[in-house]
Amino acid sequence: MTTRLTLALAALLPACAAAQDAVPTGAPVEQGPKNADFEPAFENQTRAPALAETAVSPTTVVDGLVHPWGIAPLPEGGWLVTERAGRLRVLGEDGSLSEPLSGLPQVDAREQGGMLDVTTGPDFGSDRMVYFTYSKQVEGGTVTAVARGTLAEDLSGLSGVEDIFLQTPPADTPAHYGSRLMFDGEGHLFVSMGEHFSDANRQLAQDNSTTYGKVIRILPDGSIPEGNPQLEGWEPAIWSTGHRNPQGLAMDADGQLWEIEHGPAGGDELNLVEPGLNYGWPEVSYGLRYDGGAIGSAQARAEGFEEPVYYWDPVIAPSGAQFYDADAFEGWEGDLLIASLRPGGVVRLQIKDGRVVGEERIATDLGRVRDVEVAPNGDVLALTDYDNGAVVRISPAQ
């Protein structure tokens, strides 16, 4: 009897494993017609099958924020939240919102500029260092600046604020700053830098003597770590090149860096970022100009350029992102959550073996979502990007 039961269980194991490893099949998320007529390079590079819909319950934690842009947890509890107009606030776990913190630099808050992303440093417990990005007016134009300062014990402000890295050269357009921050757990700080939008500026995404359209890697003091690509003609901080307006960086459980960037009309991209590689903008793109004209070579791909792992056409206008590492939402662990500005809400991607296998659109009635953060209990916090912006808690529906 025991042998017979053992054999029966053994026969069931492959079926159970197959069920756990099953991937979605069928139609993609409803999203409207494409802008461009490019064929994907491989299966599920775009319009992956729709995941089963998740029932969620959004509740507003706090509103009255003016275009909130970035959110980061404080190790002692609560969160730091930026407002694009030039403010940084502390959101308590009880929903309380501080007055704007003192000590911040003046920001160039025109158009897409202002106070942007924020994160705490790897040694926050001992030095209370906070890192942030902002648009800075300098001689000759505007740049993405990376700065840091010490957070007061009473959470009232930052002291000793200093710029540790400035994008070069100055830009004549206050747009496409990029500007997401990500520490890698080994003391390196990754920062995404945009290419400032105009026809002339976007060409610098392929000029590696500049930091337009790049992901850079620096140390917490702004110096250059060992192991950066250091290719001939490259600015030494550059980690990868050929990006458009990268507003999302996320690290998966294996320590791999993923980047999400705004495309033109179509062609938003999810990239697995590797050092020294070129991701193509503006020579190749899965999108078109806003007037319907061709981008660069008018091709979606070419030799020497990396393929995006995934792209969207029409766009989701992606911004902040985070891998889900909690268990409040059953079946989400390891999935990538991406803030969507248009059509809005949160996009969930299921990824297996480096490829997207399913997609879901969540809480789309929130409209413009600029950043997402997983709360300690596994709920998802979303920043809505409006004049009267909010922090919204997305919980499983009861």
C-alpha positions as CSV (number, residue, x, y, z in Angstrom):
1,M,0.0,0.0,0.0
2,T,2.8,2.4,0.9
3,T,4.6,1.7,-2.3
4,R,1.4,2.2,-4.3
5,L,0.7,5.5,-2.5
6,T,4.3,6.7,-3.1
7,L,4.1,5.9,-6.8
8,A,0.7,7.7,-7.0
9,L,2.1,10.8,-5.4
10,A,5.2,10.8,-7.6
11,A,3.0,10.7,-10.6
12,L,1.1,13.7,-9.3
13,L,4.2,15.8,-8.7
14,P,4.9,16.7,-12.3
15,A,1.3,17.9,-12.8
16,C,1.6,20.0,-9.6
17,A,4.8,21.5,-10.7
18,A,3.4,22.2,-14.1
19,A,0.4,24.0,-12.5
20,Q,2.7,26.2,-10.4
21,D,4.8,27.0,-13.5
22,A,1.8,27.6,-15.8
23,V,1.9,30.9,-17.7
24,P,-1.1,32.9,-19.0
25,T,-2.4,32.4,-22.5
26,G,-4.9,34.2,-24.6
27,A,-5.7,37.8,-25.4
28,P,-3.7,40.7,-24.1
29,V,-5.0,43.6,-22.0
30,E,-7.5,45.8,-23.9
31,Q,-5.5,48.8,-24.9
32,G,-6.6,50.2,-28.3
33,P,-4.8,50.3,-31.7
34,K,-1.1,50.5,-32.1
35,N,0.7,53.7,-33.3
36,A,3.4,51.8,-35.3
37,D,3.4,48.7,-37.4
38,F,6.5,47.1,-36.1
39,E,6.7,43.3,-35.5
40,P,8.1,42.3,-32.1
41,A,11.4,40.5,-32.1
42,F,10.2,37.6,-30.0
43,E,7.0,36.2,-28.5
44,N,5.4,38.3,-25.7
45,Q,7.8,41.3,-26.3
46,T,4.6,43.3,-26.4
47,R,0.9,42.6,-25.6
48,A,1.5,39.6,-23.4
49,P,-1.6,37.7,-22.3
50,A,-3.8,39.3,-19.8
51,L,-3.4,38.1,-16.2
52,A,-6.5,37.2,-14.2
53,E,-7.9,40.5,-12.8
54,T,-7.1,41.2,-9.1
55,A,-9.8,42.7,-7.0
56,V,-8.4,45.7,-5.2
57,S,-9.6,48.3,-2.7
58,P,-8.0,51.8,-3.1
59,T,-8.2,54.2,-0.1
60,T,-6.7,57.7,0.1
61,V,-4.0,58.0,2.8
62,V,-3.4,61.7,2.4
63,D,-4.2,64.3,-0.3
64,G,-3.3,67.9,-0.9
65,L,0.1,67.1,-2.3
66,V,1.2,69.2,-5.3
67,H,2.4,66.8,-8.0
68,P,4.1,64.3,-5.8
69,W,6.9,62.6,-7.7
70,G,8.8,60.1,-5.4
71,I,8.2,58.1,-2.3
72,A,10.7,56.2,-0.2
73,P,10.3,54.3,3.1
74,L,12.1,55.5,6.3
75,P,13.8,52.7,8.2
76,E,12.2,54.0,11.4
77,G,8.7,54.0,9.9
78,G,6.8,56.3,7.6
79,W,7.9,57.6,4.2
80,L,9.6,60.5,2.5
81,V,7.5,62.1,-0.3
82,T,8.7,64.7,-2.8
83,E,6.5,67.4,-4.4
84,R,7.7,68.6,-7.8
85,A,7.3,72.3,-6.8
86,G,10.4,71.9,-4.5
87,R,9.2,70.3,-1.3
88,L,10.0,67.2,0.7
89,R,7.6,65.9,3.4
90,V,7.4,63.0,5.9
91,L,4.3,60.9,5.7
92,G,3.6,59.1,9.0
93,E,2.3,55.6,9.2
94,D,-0.9,57.1,10.8
95,G,-1.4,59.2,7.6
96,S,-0.1,62.4,9.2
97,L,1.8,64.7,6.8
98,S,4.6,67.0,8.0
99,E,5.3,70.6,7.0
100,P,7.8,70.9,4.1
101,L,11.3,70.0,5.4
102,S,13.9,72.8,5.6
103,G,17.3,72.9,4.0
104,L,16.4,71.9,0.4
105,P,18.1,73.7,-2.5
106,Q,16.2,75.9,-5.0
107,V,14.8,73.8,-7.8
108,D,14.1,74.7,-11.4
109,A,10.4,73.8,-11.3
110,R,9.5,74.8,-14.9
111,E,7.5,72.3,-17.0
112,Q,8.7,68.8,-16.1
113,G,11.3,70.0,-13.7
114,G,11.4,70.3,-9.9
115,M,12.0,68.1,-6.9
116,L,12.0,64.6,-8.2
117,D,13.1,61.2,-6.7
118,V,14.2,60.4,-3.1
119,T,15.7,57.5,-1.2
120,T,17.6,56.9,2.0
121,G,21.2,55.9,1.9
122,P,22.6,52.4,2.7
123,D,24.0,53.6,6.0
124,F,21.0,55.6,7.1
125,G,21.0,54.0,10.5
126,S,24.3,55.6,11.4
127,D,24.5,58.7,9.2
128,R,20.8,59.5,8.4
129,M,21.7,60.4,4.8
130,V,18.9,61.1,2.3
131,Y,19.6,61.2,-1.4
132,F,17.4,63.0,-3.9
133,T,17.3,64.3,-7.5
134,Y,16.1,67.6,-8.7
135,S,16.3,69.9,-11.7
136,K,18.9,72.6,-11.2
137,Q,19.4,75.9,-13.0
138,V,23.1,76.4,-13.9
139,E,24.9,78.6,-16.3
140,G,23.8,77.7,-19.8
141,G,20.6,75.9,-18.9
142,T,19.2,73.2,-16.6
143,V,20.5,69.8,-15.5
144,T,19.5,66.7,-13.5
145,A,21.3,67.1,-10.2
146,V,21.9,64.4,-7.6
147,A,22.2,65.6,-4.0
148,R,22.3,64.4,-0.4
149,G,21.7,65.7,3.1
150,T,21.4,64.6,6.7
151,L,17.8,64.1,8.0
152,A,17.3,65.7,11.4
153,E,16.3,63.3,14.2
154,D,13.0,65.3,14.6
155,L,12.4,65.0,10.9
156,S,12.2,68.8,10.5
157,G,14.7,69.2,7.7
158,L,18.0,68.3,6.0
159,S,21.4,69.7,6.9
160,G,24.7,69.7,5.0
161,V,23.0,69.4,1.7
162,E,25.4,69.0,-1.2
163,D,25.3,68.1,-4.9
164,I,27.2,65.0,-5.6
165,F,26.6,64.7,-9.3
166,L,25.5,67.1,-12.1
167,Q,24.4,66.0,-15.5
168,T,26.4,67.5,-18.4
169,P,26.0,69.5,-20.5
170,P,23.3,72.0,-19.5
171,A,20.1,71.7,-21.5
172,D,18.0,74.4,-23.1
173,T,14.7,72.4,-22.5
174,P,13.2,71.8,-19.0
175,A,11.9,68.3,-19.9
176,H,12.9,64.6,-19.8
177,Y,15.0,64.7,-16.7
178,G,14.7,61.0,-16.1
179,S,15.8,60.9,-12.5
180,R,15.0,57.7,-10.6
181,L,17.4,56.5,-7.8
182,M,18.3,53.0,-6.9
183,F,20.9,51.6,-4.4
184,D,22.1,48.1,-5.3
185,G,22.9,46.7,-1.8
186,E,26.6,46.9,-2.4
187,G,27.1,50.6,-1.9
188,H,26.5,51.7,-5.5
189,L,23.9,54.3,-6.5
190,F,22.3,54.0,-9.9
191,V,20.6,57.2,-11.3
192,S,18.6,57.4,-14.6
193,M,19.2,60.5,-16.7
194,G,16.9,61.8,-19.5
195,E,17.8,63.3,-22.8
196,H,15.9,66.6,-22.6
197,F,13.4,65.9,-25.4
198,S,14.3,68.2,-28.3
199,D,15.6,66.9,-31.7
200,A,19.0,68.2,-31.0
201,N,19.2,67.1,-27.4
202,R,18.0,63.6,-28.0
203,Q,21.0,62.9,-30.3
204,L,23.2,63.1,-27.2
205,A,21.7,59.9,-25.9
206,Q,24.2,58.3,-28.3
207,D,27.1,60.7,-27.3
208,N,28.8,58.9,-24.5
209,S,30.9,62.0,-23.5
210,T,27.6,63.3,-22.1
211,T,25.2,62.0,-19.5
212,Y,22.0,62.6,-21.6
213,G,19.9,59.4,-22.0
214,K,22.0,57.3,-19.6
215,V,21.9,55.2,-16.5
216,I,24.9,56.2,-14.4
217,R,26.5,54.4,-11.4
218,I,28.3,56.3,-8.7
219,L,29.3,55.9,-5.1
220,P,27.4,57.6,-2.3
221,D,29.8,60.6,-2.4
222,G,29.5,61.0,-6.1
223,S,32.8,59.4,-7.0
224,I,33.2,56.7,-9.6
225,P,33.3,53.1,-8.4
226,E,35.6,50.4,-9.8
227,G,33.8,48.2,-12.4
228,N,32.1,50.9,-14.5
229,P,32.4,50.1,-18.2
230,Q,35.2,52.8,-18.8
231,L,34.9,52.4,-22.6
232,E,36.8,54.7,-24.8
233,G,35.2,58.1,-25.0
234,W,32.7,57.3,-22.2
235,E,32.0,59.7,-19.3
236,P,33.2,57.5,-16.4
237,A,29.9,57.5,-14.5
238,I,28.0,55.9,-17.4
239,W,26.6,52.4,-16.9
240,S,24.4,52.1,-20.0
241,T,23.4,54.4,-22.9
242,G,20.8,55.0,-25.5
243,H,17.8,55.8,-23.2
244,R,15.0,58.3,-23.8
245,N,13.3,59.5,-20.6
246,P,14.0,56.7,-18.0
247,Q,11.8,57.3,-14.9
248,G,11.8,53.8,-13.5
249,L,14.6,51.7,-11.9
250,A,14.0,48.5,-10.0
251,M,16.2,45.7,-8.6
252,D,14.9,42.1,-8.7
253,A,15.5,39.4,-6.2
254,D,18.6,38.2,-8.1
255,G,20.1,41.7,-8.0
256,Q,19.5,42.5,-11.7
257,L,18.7,46.1,-12.6
258,W,15.6,46.8,-14.7
259,E,14.9,50.2,-16.3
260,I,11.6,51.6,-17.6
261,E,11.5,54.5,-20.0
262,H,9.0,56.7,-21.8
263,G,8.9,56.2,-25.5
264,P,7.5,58.6,-28.1
265,A,4.1,57.7,-29.6
266,G,4.4,54.0,-28.8
267,G,7.6,52.4,-27.7
268,D,7.7,52.7,-23.9
269,E,10.3,50.2,-22.9
270,L,11.3,47.8,-20.1
271,N,15.0,47.0,-20.3
272,L,17.2,44.6,-18.4
273,V,20.2,46.9,-17.9
274,E,23.7,45.5,-18.3
275,P,27.0,47.6,-18.1
276,G,28.3,49.0,-21.4
277,L,25.3,48.2,-23.5
278,N,23.4,50.5,-25.8
279,Y,19.6,50.5,-25.8
280,G,19.2,52.3,-29.1
281,W,17.5,55.7,-28.6
282,P,17.1,57.7,-30.8
283,E,18.5,55.5,-33.6
284,V,15.9,52.7,-33.2
285,S,12.5,52.7,-31.5
286,Y,9.2,50.8,-31.4
287,G,7.4,54.1,-31.5
288,L,6.9,57.1,-33.8
289,R,7.2,60.8,-33.5
290,Y,4.1,62.5,-32.0
291,D,3.3,63.8,-35.5
292,G,3.4,60.2,-36.9
293,G,6.9,60.6,-38.5
294,A,9.7,58.1,-38.2
295,I,12.3,58.1,-35.4
296,G,16.0,57.9,-36.3
297,S,16.6,55.1,-38.7
298,A,12.9,54.4,-39.0
299,Q,13.6,50.9,-37.7
300,A,12.7,49.2,-34.5
301,R,16.0,47.3,-34.2
302,A,19.5,47.2,-35.6
303,E,22.8,45.5,-34.9
304,G,24.6,46.9,-31.9
305,F,21.5,47.9,-30.0
306,E,19.8,45.9,-27.2
307,E,16.2,44.7,-27.6
308,P,13.8,45.8,-24.9
309,V,12.5,42.9,-22.9
310,Y,9.0,44.4,-23.3
311,Y,7.5,47.5,-25.0
312,W,4.1,49.1,-25.1
313,D,2.2,50.5,-28.0
314,P,0.0,52.4,-27.2
315,V,2.0,53.8,-24.3
316,I,1.4,53.4,-20.6
317,A,3.6,56.5,-19.8
318,P,5.6,54.6,-17.2
319,S,7.3,56.1,-14.2
320,G,8.4,54.6,-10.9
321,A,8.5,50.8,-10.4
322,Q,9.2,48.2,-7.8
323,F,9.3,44.4,-7.7
324,Y,6.7,43.0,-5.3
325,D,8.3,41.1,-2.5
326,A,5.4,40.6,-0.1
327,D,2.4,38.2,0.3
328,A,-0.7,40.3,0.8
329,F,-1.6,39.8,-2.9
330,E,-1.6,36.1,-3.6
331,G,0.5,35.1,-6.7
332,W,2.2,38.5,-7.0
333,E,5.6,37.7,-5.5
334,G,8.4,38.6,-7.9
335,D,6.1,40.5,-10.3
336,L,7.0,44.0,-11.4
337,L,4.7,46.9,-10.5
338,I,4.9,50.0,-12.7
339,A,3.3,53.4,-12.2
340,S,1.3,54.5,-15.3
341,L,0.6,58.1,-16.1
342,R,-1.5,57.3,-19.1
343,P,-4.0,55.6,-19.2
344,G,-3.2,55.6,-15.5
345,G,-3.1,53.2,-12.5
346,V,-0.6,50.5,-11.9
347,V,0.7,47.9,-14.4
348,R,1.7,44.5,-13.2
349,L,4.0,42.3,-15.2
350,Q,4.7,38.7,-14.5
351,I,8.2,37.8,-15.5
352,K,9.7,34.3,-16.0
353,D,13.2,33.5,-17.1
354,G,13.8,37.1,-18.1
355,R,10.7,37.4,-20.3
356,V,7.3,38.9,-19.6
357,V,4.5,36.3,-19.7
358,G,1.5,38.2,-18.5
359,E,0.2,41.8,-17.8
360,E,-2.5,43.3,-15.7
361,R,-3.8,46.9,-15.4
362,I,-4.8,47.8,-11.8
363,A,-6.7,50.7,-10.2
364,T,-6.9,52.6,-13.5
365,D,-9.5,55.0,-12.2
366,L,-6.7,56.6,-10.1
367,G,-5.5,58.4,-13.2
368,R,-1.9,59.6,-13.3
369,V,0.3,57.5,-11.0
370,R,3.9,58.7,-10.7
371,D,5.5,56.3,-8.3
372,V,4.7,53.0,-6.4
373,E,6.0,51.6,-3.1
374,V,5.3,48.3,-1.4
375,A,4.2,49.0,2.2
376,P,5.4,46.8,5.1
377,N,2.1,44.9,5.2
378,G,2.2,44.2,1.5
379,D,-0.3,46.8,0.3
380,V,0.9,49.1,-2.5
381,L,1.2,52.8,-2.1
382,A,0.6,54.9,-5.3
383,L,1.4,58.6,-5.8
384,T,-1.2,60.4,-8.0
385,D,0.4,63.2,-10.0
386,Y,-2.0,66.1,-9.9
387,D,-2.3,69.7,-8.5
388,N,-4.2,68.0,-5.7
389,G,-2.2,64.8,-5.6
390,A,-2.5,62.0,-3.1
391,V,-0.9,58.9,-1.6
392,V,-3.4,56.1,-2.2
393,R,-3.2,52.7,-0.5
394,I,-4.1,49.8,-2.8
395,S,-5.2,46.7,-0.7
396,P,-6.7,43.4,-1.6
397,A,-10.5,43.7,-1.8
398,Q,-12.2,42.0,1.1
